[in-house]
């Protein structure tokens, strides 16, 4: 329940709506409560005494009460919806913002499927619970209490029946509310598994098709889907017993009221209108308890969702900006001092005792075997990860002293996997520079050798990409990712194996553009191809998280066995390492 209390801060900006809604509902409940009494008066006074004027007056009063109740109900719905929807939207916004700052370890801990559930069904569950709380949870208890009070004052002869019916109903509601919380918590866990499975299958749909494993994946999804079905049926069936059980108790109460009322009518100690009013109030008692139980069940379902959301919101971000960042314009000198890094504390470090220095304007090539730590090294520079040990400095200042936004704005980063968004090509390039003009976009596309295919598209730079840019080839996506990095004109340019799917002619043009247009930028080029880095001022040869050799292409050919082996292998495969 503490998680729910922590989320109440999101309701404070909409507290006026949250106050008005219950007040409007009180108006509706008040009108509902007086109507059985008015009906009783019509029967026992107007009809019994054949007083037409009285009947018309009371009938008009009943219509007026119904209209006032309608206004109250509509007003409650409007204000409750406004409060709940805005409340949910703010939580969803903060959740998304928090997730964008997550480290890889946090994402692995929560899993993408669970995070998607948090943003969608968990927030929706809270929105629904708040709506019901502001509407039904006010109506339910007030209807329940009000009906009992009205019975006490208008049908006291039958009040003893409530002393039996109400405790039984209350026990039923309490029991089913407690059980429902546990049941729906289990359901939510399986929802996470379903979302994770869907996300994995959609992301890997091409691999599934290539290996003809469609039926296998369908069977795997069927397993978690069946598990979700079984748990949902079990939960709904248990909760579904409450309504007919409550109705049975109420029906027994009505039977008792009719039996006892018939005796009292015969003895002239009660009038028929009183029995009719009591029956209506008894139904209100049941409706009040049932609606209250519905809210309690919804709250029981919402509490696990609130707990899951709070855990995400309270997840500490490993990489943060300092409270008092340095005010320094990045030039591009980069120094690593005994840097160690591991993705998991319990696993072997991916980077081990890395030490090197790079001057502004230099080009650094990084090559090595798969898994040697090349990509991890360059990801440390924009602080996508922080070192476990050691120091990374830019212009002599530890990178933790820079404001994160300022640091990353000084870096143009094209990752190994070219991630593009379902927007236009121009929008994707402007991720690198929001204020970029069409002329600057065209210039960056030209430098990345992307203009040759973009110009052939019917809409040019306004061509819209599909989700995951599936309407482009691998090489085209890589070139757009480079153009996005180029447009920043950064002090530090990082290209993480972004020419692996680019043909040799285009690659050469890209290299020439980099050398011509980024003379002052410090350039880190990760590549599996020697031809991509042979002209670098320094080449780092990495193996098992360490830099085993460094130097120019010519020097490494003379001193590094691993570099010689890489060159020899590429020549044997028909590759080229020189112009």
N, C-alpha and C positions, 0 to 999 in steps of 0.2 A: 504493500500500500504506500510505502515511502516513495516509490517511483512515481505513483500518481500525483502525490503532493508536490514532487519536484517539477512536474510538468504544468502545475497550475499557474506558473509565471507566464505561460503563453496565453492564458485567459485574461490576464490583467488588462491588456489594452482594449479588451472587448467586454469589460465588466458591466458597462451600462446595458449592453444587449443581454448579458447573463442575468441581470437583475430584472429588467423589464419583462423578459419571457416568463419567469415564474409568476410574476404579479398578474400578467394577463391570463395565465392558466388558473390562478386562484379565482379570477372573475368567472371563468367558464365553470369551474367546479361549484362555485356558490350558486350559480343559476341552475346547474344540474340537480343540486341538493334540494332546492325549494320546489321543484316541479312535482315530485310525488306528493308533497304536502298539499300543493294546490289541487292536484287531482283528488286527493282525499276529501278536501273541502267541497269540491264540485259534487262528489258522490253523496257524502254524508250530510251536506247542508243544502246545496242547490237542488240536486235531484230529489233528495228525500223530502224536501219541503216544496218542491215544484216551483222554485223561485227562478224564473227565466232570467231576470235582470242580473241576479247574482251569478248565474252560470255564465252569462255573456261577459260579465266583468272579470271573473276569474279566468275564463278562457283567454280573454285579451291579455291578462297578466301573464299567463303561461306562454303566449306567443312572444310577448316582450322579453320575458326571461330567456327564451330560446334565442332571440336575436342578439341580446347582450352576450349570451354564452358563445354564440357564433363569432362575434367580434373578438372576444377574449381568446378563443381557440385559434383563429387566424393570426391574430397579433402574436401569440405565443410561438406559433410555427415560424413566422417570419424572423423574429428576433433570435429564437433558438438556433435556427439554421445559420444566420449570419455569424453568431458567436462560434458555433461549432466548426463551420467551414473555414473561417479565418484562423481559428485556433489550430486546425489541422494543417493549413497551408504554411503557417509559421514554423510548425514543428518539422514539416517536410523540407522546408527551405534550410533550416539549421542542420538537419540530418544530412542533406546533400552537401552542404558546405563542409561539414565535419568529415564526411567520407572522402572528399576531394583532397584533404590534407593527410589522409591515412598513409602510413608507410606500407611497404609490401608485407611486412610481418603482420600488421593489423588486418590487412585485407585477407591474408591467408587464415588468420585466426577466426574471422567472422564468416568468411566465404562469400562469394558474389551472390549466390542464391539467397542467403540469409539477409544480406544487405538490401537486395531487391525487395524481399518480403517486408523488411523494416519500412522502406520508403512507400510501399503500396498498401498491402493488407493490414499491417500493424497500425499505420496512421489512420487508415479507413476505419479500423476497429475503434480507435479512440474517438474519431469524429462521430461515429454512430452512437457510442456510449454517451458522449456529452450531449448530443441531441436528445437522446432518450432521458437523460438525467434532468435536463432543463424543461422538458415537456411532460413526459409520462411519470417521472419520479416525483414531480410535484403533484400531478393529478392523482396518482395512485394512493399515496398516504393520506392526502387531504380528502379524497373520496371515501376512503376506508374509515378514517376518523369521523368525518362529517356524517356519514351514514349511520354510524353507531350512535353519535350524539342525537341525530334526528329521531332514531328509533326510541331512544331513551325518553325523549320529550313528547313524541307523538304516538308511540305504540309500546308503551312501557309494559303492557300486559304480555307482550311476546318477547320482551328483552331477554328472558332466560334462555331462549333458543340460541341467541348470539354467544352466550357464555360457553356453549358447547361447540358451536360451529367455528368460531374465530380461532381458538387455540389449535384445533386440528389443522385448519388451513395454514396457520402461522408455522407450525412444525413442518408441514409439507414443503412450504416455501423455503424455509431455512435449510432443510436437508438437501433439496435439489440444487439450491444455490451453491452450497459447499461442494457438492459432487461435480457440478458443471465446471467449476474453475479448474479442477485437476484434469477433467476430460478434455477440455478445449486447449489446455496447455500442451497436452500430448498431440492433439490435432495440429497445432501450430508448428511443432517440430517436424512433422511429416510434410507440411506445406513447404518448409525450407528445403527439404530433400527434393521435392518435386520441382521447385524453382531452380535449384542447382542442376538437376538433371536436364531440364529444358535448356538452361543457359549453356551447358557443356555441349549438348547435342547440336544446338543451333550454331555455336561457334565452330564446331568441328564437322559441319555437315558435308563439306567436300571430302574430308578424310573418310567419313562414313560411306559415302558413295563410292569413292575410289577403291575401298577394300570390300565393297559389297556387304557391309555389316548393318544394313538398314534393319533387317529383321531382328538382329541381336540387340540393337539399341531400342527397338520397339518393345522387345521382351523385358529389357531392363527398366524402361519407363513404366511398363505395365505393372511391374512389381511394386514400385513406389506409389503408383496411382491406385493400385488395389489396396495397399496399406492405408493410404489416405481415405479411401472409400470406406473401409472397414471401421476405422477409428471415428470417422464422421458419422456413420450410421449408428455406431454404438453410443456416441455422445448425444445425437439427436433423439434416439429412441429413449434414452434415459430421461432427458429433459422433456420429451413429448408425453411422458406419463403424467406430468404435473397437471396439465390442463384438464384431461378427463377425470383425474382423481379429485381435483378441486370442484369440478362440476358435479361429481357424484355427491360430495359433501354438501354442496349448496342445495342440490335437489332433495337430499334428505332433510335439510333445514326447511325447505319450502313445504315438503310433505308434513313435517311436524307443525309448521305454522298454520297450514290449512286445517289440520286435524284439531289443533288446540283452538284455532280461531273459530271453527265451526261450533265447538262446545260453548265458547264464550258468547258467540252470537245468539245461540239458542237460549243462553242464560241472560241475554240482554246486557252483558257487561262490556261488549265491544261492538263497534259498527263495522260493516263490510268494507268501507273505504279505508279503515285502519289496516285491515288484512292486506288489501291491495297495495297500500303504501309500504307496509312492512316487506312484502314480497319484492317490490322495486328496490327498497333500501338493501335488502339481502343480496340482490344481484349486484348492487353497487359495492357492497362489501367485498364480494367475490372479485368483481372487476378491479377494484382498488388493489386487492392483494395480488391478483394475477398480473396486473400491469406493473406493480412494484417488483414482483418476482422476475418479470421479463427484464426490467432494468438491472436488477441484481445479477441475473444470469449474464447480461451483456457486460456489466462491470467485471464480473468474474472472468469473462473472456478478454476484457480489455486490460486487466491488471498484468497478465504475462506480456502482452504487447507493450505496455508502458515500461515494464522492466527491461525488455529487450531494447527498446528505444533509448532509455536512459543509459544503458551500458555503452551503446554506441556514442551517444553525445558526450559521455564522460571519459571516453577513451583518450588517453593522453597522447598527444602528437609528439613523436620523437624529434622531428625537425621543426624548429620554431625560430622566429626572428628574435634577436636580443631586445631587451627593453630600451637600451640606448645604443642603437647601431651607429657605426662610423659613417661619417659623411665623406665619401671618397669616390671619385670617378674611376672606374676600373680601366687599367691600361692593358693588362694581360699577362704579367709575370706570374707563373704558376710554380709552386714548390710543394712537393710531398716530402714529409719527414717521418720516416719509420711508421708508415700507415699500415694498420691491420684492420681487416673487416671480415665479418661473417654474417650471413643472413639469419643464422640461428645461433644462439649462445652455446647450444650443445653440439654444434657441428664444427668441423675443421674450417679455419679461416679461408675465405676465397682470395683475399689479398694478404700477402705476408711481407711485412717490413719493407714496404715500397718507399724508396727515397730517390728523388730526381728533381731537377730544376729546369724550367723552360722560360726563356726570355720572350717578352712581348714581340709579336711579329713572326716568331719561328713557326715552322711546320713540324709537327711530331707525328710520325707514323707508328702504329701499334699493331703488331702481328704476333701470332702464336697459334698453338693448337686449340681445338675446341675445348671450352671449359677452363681455359688458362687464366681468365679474369679480365680480359680486354674490355668488354662492355662495362663490367662493374667499375673498373678504374675511371672511365670517363663519366660515369653517372655520379661519382663522388664530387666532381667539380661543381655542378649546379646544386649540390646538396640534395639529390634525390635519396641519398643515404648519408648518414654520418659515420665517420670512422669509429671503430671500437677503441682503437689506440692510435696515437700519433697525431700529427697536425698537417692540415692542408692550408697553404697560404696563397692568397692572390695579392700581388703587389706588396708583399711583406706583411699582410694583415691576415690573421686566421679567418677563414670564411665564415665561421660562426659569429663573427663580429659585424658582418654585413647584414643589412635588411634583406630578407629573402627575396622580396619583389625586386629590389634594386640589383641584387646579385644575378637573378635569373634574367632580368631584362638586358643584362650585359652579355648574355650567352645565347648563341644560336645553336640549338640542339636538334639534330635529325636522328631519331632513334633507329635501332636495328629493325624493328617492326614499324613500317610506315603506317601510322594510325591517322586516318582521315575521317572527317565527320560528314554526316548526311546533310551537307549544305552545298552551296556553289563552290567552284574552284576558287573564285575570288575570295569568298568568305573563309575558306581554308587557309589561303595564303595570308590573309589579314590576321590570322591567329598569331603570326609573327610580328606584325605591326598593324595595330588597329586602325591607325589613321592613314594607311598606305593608299596612294592614288592608283588608278588603273595603269598609269604609265610606269609606276614603280613595280606593280605586280607583273607587268609585261617584261620589265627588265630582269626581275628575279627569275621568271620562267625561262627567259633566254639564257641566263647564266647556268640554269640547271638542265638545259637541253630539253625542257618540257614544252616550249612554245611550238615545237614542230608537230606535236599531236594535239595540243590545245587549240591551235588555230584551225585545225580541221574539223573540230566539233561545231555543230550548228550554232550553239549559243556562245562559243568561245569560253572566256573566263567565267561567264554566267552559267555554264553547264552545271547541272545539279548532280551531285554524287549520291549513289544509293548508300544504304547503311553498310559500313565497312568498305565503301568504295568498290563494290564488287563489279561495277561497270567499267573498271580500269584494270589493266594488267599489273603484274608485280613491279615491273620496271617503271611504268608510268606513275604508280603510287610513290615509288622511291624518289623519283624526280620532283614530284610535287612537295614531298616532305623536305627535300633539299631547298627548293624555292622558298618554302616557309621559313627556313632557317636563314637563308641568304638575305631576305628582305629586311631583317633586323639590322643589318650592317653591324654585327656584334663585335665586341672587343675580343671575345673568345668564340671560336667556331668549332663545334664538335660534330663530326660525321661518323656515326657508328655503323660501319659496314653497309652503307646505303647505296653502294653501286654493285651489289652482288647480282642484281637482276638487270643491270644496265649493260648494253653492248659496248664493246671496246672503243668504238669510234666516239660514241656519246660520252663515255667515261673520260677519254682524252680531252674532249672539248670542255668538260666540266672541270677537269684539273687545271686547264689553261685559264678558265674564268676565275677560279679560286685564287690562283697565283696573281692574276692581274687586278682583281677587284678587292681582295682582302689582304693587301700587302701588310697593313699595320695590325691585323688581327692575329691572335695566337690560334693556330689551327691544330686540332687533334683529329687524326684520321685513323679510325680503326678499320682494318681490312684483312680479309683472308687471302688477298691477291697482292703479290709483291709489286706488280705493275702500278698499283694504286698509291704506293707509298715510297717508291724508290727515290724520288726527288726530295724527300723530307730532309730537313736539317738534322733531325735525330730520328732514329728508328729504335723503338723498344721491342725487344724479342721477349715474349712472356711465356712462362711455363710453370704450371702449378702455382699460380698466384704470385709469382716473383718475376722481376725483370732479370733475365739471365744474361742479357747482353744489350748494349746500346751503342749507337754510332751511326755513321752514314752507311748507305747501301754498300759502297765499296769496302769500307772498313769491316763491316759485318761479314762480307763474303770471305774476308781473309781471316777472321777471328772466331766466328760463331758457327759451331757445328750444326746447331738446330736451324739457323738461318740458311746455311748451305743446303741442308736437307729439304727445307721448304722450297727453296729456289729450284733445286734439282727435281723435286717431285712435280712442280708446276711446268717445268720445261718438258719433262717426260710425258705430261698429259697434253702437250701441245700449246701450253700457255706461253706468254711472252713476259719478260721482266725488263725489257729495254725497248727504246723506241726503234 
